[in-house]
Amino acid sequence: MINEALDLPHWRDALRRDGRVQVADFLQPAAAERLRQCLAEEVPWTLALRDREGPRTIDHARYAALDEAARQHAYAEAASSAQEATGEDAFRFAYDSYMMVTAYQEGRDPGLLLHRVLELFNSPQYLAFAQALTGDARIRRVNAQATRYRPGQFLRYHTDIDTREGRLYAYVLNLTRHWEADWGGLLQFIDDTGAVTRSFVPRWNSLSLFAVPAGHAVSLVAPYAGEARLAITGWWLA
């Protein structure tokens, strides 16, 4: 599944130097295309939402029943509610999600390819690969969720700090065939002054990887975006 031609020393050195890297051509082409198909056609998406009522998930049946106007209203309410809060209380998001670990543990959606992906991510071979890529022998587990960002969806500034879960590195496996920078949906790294120090376009079959903690956000997807921003994302854990 992983591209055997990856230059691990090159990417490891870049990660150590910058704290973040975007690895090109991460998967073998056939594997990337099959995963893209799964996300585009087979995943029963839910809506991950955090607004003035707090974080919650709209289940697949309820979400699928909403028309476009109702969906856009939910996204806009999440965004506008951030104006009423400050600091960490202003953290807001609206994006389509499939929580892979929870679904796997609950035995939902048997036959869905993402269950096999989660098993692969936690196999000894993949964990050894993650340790080799980062040079960090502490990595012991991987969690994952599938994500889909469509026009009006976003993820505001946060740092990924979670003392309970042992997050070492965050990753985004990008699975959209084509993406334009002005469509939004950029992984933006933000320093303590509020400046954007670097942005990653979600390029096809790339792995965006960065050390935790790091201030970052996913910028608002524009109404004229030509595709959905598809990805598998999560953390490499101690």
BALOBA-1460 file (C-alpha; in Angstrom, 3 decimals):
// residues 238
<rec num="1" residu="m" x="0.000" y="0.000" z="0.000"/>
<rec num="2" residu="i" x="2.803" y="2.457" z="0.906"/>
<rec num="3" residu="n" x="4.979" y="3.640" z="-1.970"/>
<rec num="4" residu="e" x="8.182" y="1.625" z="-1.599"/>
<rec num="5" residu="a" x="10.182" y="4.290" z="-3.429"/>
<rec num="6" residu="l" x="9.761" y="6.917" z="-0.695"/>
<rec num="7" residu="d" x="13.019" y="8.573" z="0.333"/>
<rec num="8" residu="l" x="12.566" y="8.209" z="4.092"/>
<rec num="9" residu="p" x="15.813" y="9.955" z="5.134"/>
<rec num="10" residu="h" x="14.863" y="12.988" z="3.031"/>
<rec num="11" residu="w" x="11.410" y="13.338" z="4.570"/>
<rec num="12" residu="r" x="12.653" y="12.544" z="8.080"/>
<rec num="13" residu="d" x="15.268" y="15.286" z="7.867"/>
<rec num="14" residu="a" x="12.659" y="17.779" z="6.646"/>
<rec num="15" residu="l" x="10.313" y="16.847" z="9.499"/>
<rec num="16" residu="r" x="13.059" y="17.267" z="12.063"/>
<rec num="17" residu="r" x="14.095" y="20.611" z="10.589"/>
<rec num="18" residu="d" x="10.652" y="22.182" z="10.127"/>
<rec num="19" residu="g" x="8.371" y="20.219" z="12.444"/>
<rec num="20" residu="r" x="6.099" y="19.529" z="9.458"/>
<rec num="21" residu="v" x="6.340" y="17.973" z="6.035"/>
<rec num="22" residu="q" x="4.140" y="16.990" z="3.105"/>
<rec num="23" residu="v" x="5.249" y="13.663" z="1.657"/>
<rec num="24" residu="a" x="4.438" y="13.361" z="-2.055"/>
<rec num="25" residu="d" x="3.250" y="10.135" z="-3.737"/>
<rec num="26" residu="f" x="2.660" y="8.488" z="-0.382"/>
<rec num="27" residu="l" x="0.612" y="5.478" z="-1.488"/>
<rec num="28" residu="q" x="0.966" y="3.153" z="-4.408"/>
<rec num="29" residu="p" x="-1.225" y="4.609" z="-7.199"/>
<rec num="30" residu="a" x="-3.809" y="1.799" z="-7.203"/>
<rec num="31" residu="a" x="-4.191" y="1.998" z="-3.407"/>
<rec num="32" residu="a" x="-4.678" y="5.771" z="-3.504"/>
<rec num="33" residu="e" x="-7.320" y="5.477" z="-6.195"/>
<rec num="34" residu="r" x="-9.206" y="2.733" z="-4.342"/>
<rec num="35" residu="l" x="-9.230" y="4.774" z="-1.131"/>
<rec num="36" residu="r" x="-10.450" y="7.838" z="-3.034"/>
<rec num="37" residu="q" x="-13.292" y="5.771" z="-4.450"/>
<rec num="38" residu="c" x="-14.219" y="4.549" z="-0.979"/>
<rec num="39" residu="l" x="-14.394" y="8.080" z="0.429"/>
<rec num="40" residu="a" x="-16.222" y="9.462" z="-2.597"/>
<rec num="41" residu="e" x="-18.829" y="6.717" z="-2.964"/>
<rec num="42" residu="e" x="-19.050" y="4.336" z="-0.016"/>
<rec num="43" residu="v" x="-18.661" y="6.128" z="3.327"/>
<rec num="44" residu="p" x="-21.867" y="6.856" z="5.321"/>
<rec num="45" residu="w" x="-20.870" y="10.380" z="6.350"/>
<rec num="46" residu="t" x="-21.894" y="12.123" z="9.556"/>
<rec num="47" residu="l" x="-21.570" y="15.840" z="10.340"/>
<rec num="48" residu="a" x="-19.018" y="16.831" z="12.971"/>
<rec num="49" residu="l" x="-20.149" y="20.148" z="14.368"/>
<rec num="50" residu="r" x="-19.135" y="22.517" z="17.130"/>
<rec num="51" residu="d" x="-21.266" y="25.626" z="17.551"/>
<rec num="52" residu="r" x="-22.787" y="27.546" z="20.462"/>
<rec num="53" residu="e" x="-24.330" y="24.304" z="21.730"/>
<rec num="54" residu="g" x="-20.941" y="22.595" z="21.928"/>
<rec num="55" residu="p" x="-19.421" y="19.675" z="20.011"/>
<rec num="56" residu="r" x="-21.716" y="17.007" z="18.621"/>
<rec num="57" residu="t" x="-22.266" y="14.678" z="15.698"/>
<rec num="58" residu="i" x="-25.275" y="14.590" z="13.381"/>
<rec num="59" residu="d" x="-25.764" y="10.934" z="12.451"/>
<rec num="60" residu="h" x="-25.784" y="9.723" z="8.881"/>
<rec num="61" residu="a" x="-29.547" y="9.312" z="8.473"/>
<rec num="62" residu="r" x="-30.379" y="12.763" z="9.851"/>
<rec num="63" residu="y" x="-27.576" y="14.433" z="7.944"/>
<rec num="64" residu="a" x="-28.429" y="12.783" z="4.628"/>
<rec num="65" residu="a" x="-32.041" y="13.931" z="5.022"/>
<rec num="66" residu="l" x="-31.064" y="17.624" z="5.195"/>
<rec num="67" residu="d" x="-31.364" y="19.653" z="2.019"/>
<rec num="68" residu="e" x="-28.542" y="21.923" z="0.870"/>
<rec num="69" residu="a" x="-30.050" y="25.020" z="2.492"/>
<rec num="70" residu="a" x="-30.302" y="23.286" z="5.877"/>
<rec num="71" residu="r" x="-26.752" y="22.011" z="5.652"/>
<rec num="72" residu="q" x="-25.383" y="25.431" z="4.764"/>
<rec num="73" residu="h" x="-27.356" y="26.952" z="7.639"/>
<rec num="74" residu="a" x="-25.729" y="24.523" z="10.087"/>
<rec num="75" residu="y" x="-22.249" y="25.356" z="8.801"/>
<rec num="76" residu="a" x="-22.933" y="29.103" z="8.934"/>
<rec num="77" residu="e" x="-24.320" y="28.895" z="12.482"/>
<rec num="78" residu="a" x="-21.150" y="27.147" z="13.637"/>
<rec num="79" residu="a" x="-19.025" y="29.854" z="12.020"/>
<rec num="80" residu="s" x="-21.024" y="32.820" z="13.289"/>
<rec num="81" residu="s" x="-21.114" y="31.488" z="16.853"/>
<rec num="82" residu="a" x="-17.331" y="31.868" z="17.037"/>
<rec num="83" residu="q" x="-17.817" y="35.631" z="17.087"/>
<rec num="84" residu="e" x="-19.499" y="35.350" z="20.481"/>
<rec num="85" residu="a" x="-16.532" y="33.679" z="22.183"/>
<rec num="86" residu="t" x="-12.840" y="34.287" z="22.783"/>
<rec num="87" residu="g" x="-9.741" y="32.158" z="23.157"/>
<rec num="88" residu="e" x="-10.216" y="28.406" z="23.283"/>
<rec num="89" residu="d" x="-13.969" y="28.880" z="23.640"/>
<rec num="90" residu="a" x="-14.034" y="30.160" z="20.056"/>
<rec num="91" residu="f" x="-12.902" y="26.801" z="18.647"/>
<rec num="92" residu="r" x="-15.479" y="25.824" z="16.026"/>
<rec num="93" residu="f" x="-15.749" y="23.323" z="13.188"/>
<rec num="94" residu="a" x="-18.121" y="21.895" z="10.644"/>
<rec num="95" residu="y" x="-17.038" y="19.043" z="8.397"/>
<rec num="96" residu="d" x="-18.149" y="15.588" z="7.295"/>
<rec num="97" residu="s" x="-16.666" y="12.778" z="9.344"/>
<rec num="98" residu="y" x="-16.509" y="9.021" z="9.693"/>
<rec num="99" residu="m" x="-14.946" y="8.016" z="13.011"/>
<rec num="100" residu="m" x="-13.036" y="4.918" z="11.980"/>
<rec num="101" residu="v" x="-12.030" y="3.656" z="15.420"/>
<rec num="102" residu="t" x="-15.525" y="3.936" z="16.900"/>
<rec num="103" residu="a" x="-17.151" y="2.333" z="13.867"/>
<rec num="104" residu="y" x="-14.632" y="-0.512" z="13.952"/>
<rec num="105" residu="q" x="-15.130" y="-1.146" z="17.657"/>
<rec num="106" residu="e" x="-18.923" y="-1.116" z="17.268"/>
<rec num="107" residu="g" x="-18.879" y="-3.432" z="14.253"/>
<rec num="108" residu="r" x="-20.662" y="-0.919" z="12.041"/>
<rec num="109" residu="d" x="-20.676" y="-1.005" z="8.246"/>
<rec num="110" residu="p" x="-19.165" y="-4.484" z="7.766"/>
<rec num="111" residu="g" x="-17.196" y="-4.753" z="4.577"/>
<rec num="112" residu="l" x="-16.235" y="-1.076" z="4.461"/>
<rec num="113" residu="l" x="-12.643" y="-0.748" z="3.266"/>
<rec num="114" residu="l" x="-11.802" y="1.750" z="6.025"/>
<rec num="115" residu="h" x="-11.879" y="-1.044" z="8.608"/>
<rec num="116" residu="r" x="-9.035" y="-2.812" z="6.805"/>
<rec num="117" residu="v" x="-7.178" y="0.512" z="6.572"/>
<rec num="118" residu="l" x="-7.384" y="0.966" z="10.339"/>
<rec num="119" residu="e" x="-6.023" y="-2.553" z="10.840"/>
<rec num="120" residu="l" x="-3.163" y="-1.772" z="8.466"/>
<rec num="121" residu="f" x="-2.369" y="1.476" z="10.269"/>
<rec num="122" residu="n" x="-1.962" y="-0.464" z="13.526"/>
<rec num="123" residu="s" x="-0.002" y="-3.380" z="12.069"/>
<rec num="124" residu="p" x="3.614" y="-3.927" z="13.192"/>
<rec num="125" residu="q" x="4.813" y="-3.159" z="9.670"/>
<rec num="126" residu="y" x="3.055" y="0.199" z="9.442"/>
<rec num="127" residu="l" x="4.073" y="1.242" z="12.955"/>
<rec num="128" residu="a" x="7.676" y="0.408" z="12.084"/>
<rec num="129" residu="f" x="7.313" y="2.560" z="8.974"/>
<rec num="130" residu="a" x="5.949" y="5.477" z="11.055"/>
<rec num="131" residu="q" x="8.851" y="5.154" z="13.466"/>
<rec num="132" residu="a" x="11.315" y="5.130" z="10.569"/>
<rec num="133" residu="l" x="9.728" y="8.148" z="8.891"/>
<rec num="134" residu="t" x="9.772" y="10.232" z="12.071"/>
<rec num="135" residu="g" x="12.824" y="8.736" z="13.772"/>
<rec num="136" residu="d" x="10.590" y="8.394" z="16.855"/>
<rec num="137" residu="a" x="10.429" y="4.963" z="18.502"/>
<rec num="138" residu="r" x="7.646" y="6.075" z="20.856"/>
<rec num="139" residu="i" x="4.917" y="5.555" z="18.234"/>
<rec num="140" residu="r" x="2.750" y="2.614" z="19.300"/>
<rec num="141" residu="r" x="-0.773" y="3.243" z="17.919"/>
<rec num="142" residu="v" x="-2.612" y="5.081" z="15.173"/>
<rec num="143" residu="n" x="-6.114" y="6.487" z="15.282"/>
<rec num="144" residu="a" x="-8.021" y="7.692" z="12.264"/>
<rec num="145" residu="q" x="-11.124" y="9.301" z="10.890"/>
<rec num="146" residu="a" x="-12.203" y="9.900" z="7.318"/>
<rec num="147" residu="t" x="-13.044" y="13.535" z="6.561"/>
<rec num="148" residu="r" x="-14.816" y="15.349" z="3.760"/>
<rec num="149" residu="y" x="-14.835" y="19.147" z="3.534"/>
<rec num="150" residu="r" x="-17.400" y="20.741" z="1.229"/>
<rec num="151" residu="p" x="-18.246" y="24.403" z="0.542"/>
<rec num="152" residu="g" x="-18.962" y="26.259" z="3.781"/>
<rec num="153" residu="q" x="-17.078" y="23.790" z="5.986"/>
<rec num="154" residu="f" x="-13.992" y="24.586" z="8.071"/>
<rec num="155" residu="l" x="-11.877" y="23.809" z="11.140"/>
<rec num="156" residu="r" x="-10.766" y="26.767" z="13.246"/>
<rec num="157" residu="y" x="-7.426" y="27.291" z="14.975"/>
<rec num="158" residu="h" x="-6.349" y="24.668" z="17.519"/>
<rec num="159" residu="t" x="-3.130" y="22.937" z="18.620"/>
<rec num="160" residu="d" x="-4.116" y="19.220" z="18.904"/>
<rec num="161" residu="i" x="-2.914" y="19.110" z="22.520"/>
<rec num="162" residu="d" x="-4.533" y="16.192" z="24.353"/>
<rec num="163" residu="t" x="-2.679" y="14.883" z="27.389"/>
<rec num="164" residu="r" x="-4.881" y="11.779" z="27.669"/>
<rec num="165" residu="e" x="-4.309" y="10.301" z="24.211"/>
<rec num="166" residu="g" x="-0.545" y="10.610" z="23.808"/>
<rec num="167" residu="r" x="-0.553" y="12.460" z="20.496"/>
<rec num="168" residu="l" x="2.907" y="12.696" z="18.967"/>
<rec num="169" residu="y" x="2.244" y="13.529" z="15.302"/>
<rec num="170" residu="a" x="-0.836" y="14.555" z="13.362"/>
<rec num="171" residu="y" x="-1.300" y="13.362" z="9.805"/>
<rec num="172" residu="v" x="-3.584" y="14.052" z="6.847"/>
<rec num="173" residu="l" x="-3.630" y="11.564" z="3.977"/>
<rec num="174" residu="n" x="-5.003" y="13.648" z="1.086"/>
<rec num="175" residu="l" x="-7.220" y="11.804" z="-1.400"/>
<rec num="176" residu="t" x="-8.749" y="14.472" z="-3.646"/>
<rec num="177" residu="r" x="-7.714" y="14.107" z="-7.266"/>
<rec num="178" residu="h" x="-7.380" y="17.836" z="-7.941"/>
<rec num="179" residu="w" x="-7.453" y="20.891" z="-5.705"/>
<rec num="180" residu="e" x="-6.915" y="24.582" z="-6.363"/>
<rec num="181" residu="a" x="-5.325" y="26.719" z="-3.638"/>
<rec num="182" residu="d" x="-8.061" y="29.371" z="-3.838"/>
<rec num="183" residu="w" x="-10.752" y="26.767" z="-3.134"/>
<rec num="184" residu="g" x="-9.789" y="26.993" z="0.567"/>
<rec num="185" residu="g" x="-9.459" y="23.796" z="2.578"/>
<rec num="186" residu="l" x="-5.788" y="24.580" z="3.199"/>
<rec num="187" residu="l" x="-3.937" y="23.165" z="6.192"/>
<rec num="188" residu="q" x="-2.574" y="26.413" z="7.615"/>
<rec num="189" residu="f" x="0.086" y="26.589" z="10.322"/>
<rec num="190" residu="i" x="-0.312" y="29.608" z="12.601"/>
<rec num="191" residu="d" x="2.240" y="30.948" z="15.069"/>
<rec num="192" residu="d" x="1.715" y="32.621" z="18.443"/>
<rec num="193" residu="t" x="1.366" y="36.032" z="16.818"/>
<rec num="194" residu="g" x="-1.508" y="34.859" z="14.636"/>
<rec num="195" residu="a" x="0.549" y="34.803" z="11.439"/>
<rec num="196" residu="v" x="0.203" y="31.992" z="8.907"/>
<rec num="197" residu="t" x="3.727" y="30.605" z="8.602"/>
<rec num="198" residu="r" x="3.010" y="27.893" z="6.035"/>
<rec num="199" residu="s" x="0.077" y="26.387" z="4.147"/>
<rec num="200" residu="f" x="-0.294" y="22.908" z="2.669"/>
<rec num="201" residu="v" x="-2.576" y="22.494" z="-0.322"/>
<rec num="202" residu="p" x="-4.298" y="19.071" z="-0.072"/>
<rec num="203" residu="r" x="-2.402" y="17.616" z="-3.012"/>
<rec num="204" residu="w" x="-3.410" y="14.249" z="-4.410"/>
<rec num="205" residu="n" x="-1.875" y="11.231" z="-2.661"/>
<rec num="206" residu="s" x="0.234" y="13.266" z="-0.239"/>
<rec num="207" residu="l" x="0.725" y="12.800" z="3.503"/>
<rec num="208" residu="s" x="0.804" y="16.005" z="5.533"/>
<rec num="209" residu="l" x="2.576" y="15.237" z="8.801"/>
<rec num="210" residu="f" x="3.497" y="17.468" z="11.732"/>
<rec num="211" residu="a" x="4.641" y="17.241" z="15.319"/>
<rec num="212" residu="v" x="2.121" y="17.969" z="18.083"/>
<rec num="213" residu="p" x="1.505" y="20.569" z="19.417"/>
<rec num="214" residu="a" x="1.245" y="22.969" z="16.508"/>
<rec num="215" residu="g" x="-1.215" y="25.790" z="15.924"/>
<rec num="216" residu="h" x="-3.160" y="25.084" z="12.742"/>
<rec num="217" residu="a" x="-6.520" y="25.319" z="11.005"/>
<rec num="218" residu="v" x="-8.313" y="24.126" z="7.861"/>
<rec num="219" residu="s" x="-9.456" y="27.203" z="5.974"/>
<rec num="220" residu="l" x="-13.055" y="27.688" z="4.894"/>
<rec num="221" residu="v" x="-13.907" y="25.865" z="1.671"/>
<rec num="222" residu="a" x="-15.121" y="28.314" z="-0.971"/>
<rec num="223" residu="p" x="-18.555" y="28.041" z="-2.632"/>
<rec num="224" residu="y" x="-16.889" y="27.550" z="-6.015"/>
<rec num="225" residu="a" x="-14.707" y="24.599" z="-4.941"/>
<rec num="226" residu="g" x="-14.879" y="22.050" z="-7.727"/>
<rec num="227" residu="e" x="-14.507" y="18.925" z="-5.592"/>
<rec num="228" residu="a" x="-14.868" y="17.738" z="-2.016"/>
<rec num="229" residu="r" x="-11.682" y="17.709" z="0.078"/>
<rec num="230" residu="l" x="-11.298" y="14.019" z="0.940"/>
<rec num="231" residu="a" x="-8.791" y="12.720" z="3.481"/>
<rec num="232" residu="i" x="-7.993" y="10.257" z="6.220"/>
<rec num="233" residu="t" x="-6.630" y="12.061" z="9.236"/>
<rec num="234" residu="g" x="-5.639" y="11.393" z="12.817"/>
<rec num="235" residu="w" x="-2.634" y="11.004" z="15.079"/>
<rec num="236" residu="w" x="0.348" y="8.738" z="15.585"/>
<rec num="237" residu="l" x="0.221" y="7.967" z="19.288"/>
<rec num="238" residu="a" x="2.547" y="6.898" z="22.078"/>
